Amino acid sequence: MDDLTPYTIDAAIADALDQLERTPVPDPPPAVQHWIWTGTRLVRASPEAVERRRQQAVMEQAELYLALERRKALWRRRRQVYQRVARRLVAPFLSLADRWRAER
């Protein structure tokens, strides 16, 4: 993608989903034991609870990645707007400088 093509939120989301599909989620090491707090004591987590927690962690990671991509896209758009405004502010001075040089 070149610098002139805007990087939209939709493109960022599509890129994030593509990356998530290509990147395998590592399984936790077998020596790790998961525990759940019941409010009064710790109990060993069931395999289903461990899997739910793993899926929740994957979703949280994906949401974080999408939020970062959205922030990057927003800053790209803002930078482009700032550059356009700066060019418009400087353009009259540049044209005056060009006229002044041409008259000399």
C-alpha positions as CSV (number, residue, x, y, z in Angstrom):
1,M,0.0,0.0,0.0
2,D,1.4,3.4,-0.9
3,D,1.3,6.5,1.3
4,L,-1.4,8.1,-0.8
5,T,-4.0,5.4,-0.3
6,P,-6.0,6.0,3.0
7,Y,-5.8,3.2,5.5
8,T,-9.5,2.9,6.6
9,I,-10.9,1.3,9.7
10,D,-12.5,-1.4,7.5
11,A,-9.1,-2.2,6.1
12,A,-7.6,-2.3,9.6
13,I,-10.3,-4.7,10.8
14,A,-9.8,-6.9,7.7
15,D,-6.1,-7.0,8.3
16,A,-6.6,-7.9,12.0
17,L,-8.9,-10.7,11.1
18,D,-6.6,-12.0,8.5
19,Q,-3.7,-12.0,11.0
20,L,-5.8,-13.7,13.7
21,E,-6.7,-16.5,11.2
22,R,-3.1,-17.0,10.2
23,T,-1.7,-16.9,13.7
24,P,-2.3,-20.1,15.7
25,V,-3.2,-19.6,19.4
26,P,-0.6,-21.4,21.5
27,D,-2.0,-23.9,24.0
28,P,-0.9,-23.4,27.6
29,P,1.9,-25.6,28.9
30,P,0.5,-28.8,30.5
31,A,2.2,-28.0,33.8
32,V,0.1,-24.9,34.3
33,Q,-2.7,-25.4,36.7
34,H,-5.7,-23.1,36.6
35,W,-7.6,-22.1,39.7
36,I,-10.9,-20.3,40.2
37,W,-11.9,-18.2,43.2
38,T,-15.4,-19.2,44.3
39,G,-15.7,-16.4,46.8
40,T,-14.7,-18.5,49.8
41,R,-11.9,-20.7,48.5
42,L,-9.8,-21.6,45.4
43,V,-10.8,-24.7,43.4
44,R,-9.2,-26.3,40.5
45,A,-10.7,-25.1,37.2
46,S,-12.5,-27.6,35.0
47,P,-11.2,-28.1,31.4
48,E,-14.2,-26.3,30.1
49,A,-13.5,-23.3,32.4
50,V,-9.8,-23.3,31.3
51,E,-10.9,-23.3,27.6
52,R,-13.4,-20.5,28.2
53,R,-10.7,-18.5,29.8
54,R,-8.3,-19.2,27.0
55,Q,-10.9,-18.1,24.4
56,Q,-11.6,-15.0,26.5
57,A,-7.9,-14.1,26.5
58,V,-7.8,-14.6,22.7
59,M,-10.8,-12.3,22.2
60,E,-9.3,-9.7,24.5
61,Q,-6.0,-9.8,22.6
62,A,-8.0,-9.4,19.3
63,E,-10.0,-6.5,20.7
64,L,-6.8,-4.8,21.8
65,Y,-5.2,-5.3,18.4
66,L,-8.3,-3.8,16.7
67,A,-8.3,-0.8,19.1
68,L,-4.6,-0.2,18.3
69,E,-5.3,-0.5,14.5
70,R,-8.2,2.0,14.9
71,R,-6.0,4.4,16.8
72,K,-3.3,4.1,14.1
73,A,-5.9,4.8,11.3
74,L,-7.2,7.8,13.2
75,W,-3.7,9.3,13.6
76,R,-3.0,8.7,9.9
77,R,-6.2,10.6,9.0
78,R,-5.4,13.4,11.4
79,R,-1.8,13.7,10.1
80,Q,-3.2,13.9,6.5
81,V,-5.6,16.7,7.6
82,Y,-2.8,18.5,9.4
83,Q,-0.6,18.3,6.3
84,R,-3.3,19.6,4.1
85,V,-4.0,22.5,6.4
86,A,-0.3,23.3,6.7
87,R,0.1,23.3,2.9
88,R,-2.9,25.6,2.5
89,L,-1.5,28.0,5.2
90,V,2.0,28.0,3.6
91,A,0.9,28.2,-0.1
92,P,0.2,32.0,-0.1
93,F,3.7,32.7,1.3
94,L,5.3,30.4,-1.2
95,S,3.5,32.1,-4.1
96,L,4.6,35.5,-2.8
97,A,8.2,34.3,-2.5
98,D,8.0,32.9,-6.1
99,R,6.7,36.2,-7.4
100,W,9.3,38.1,-5.5
101,R,12.1,35.9,-6.9
102,A,10.6,36.3,-10.4
103,E,10.6,40.1,-10.1
104,R,14.3,40.2,-9.1
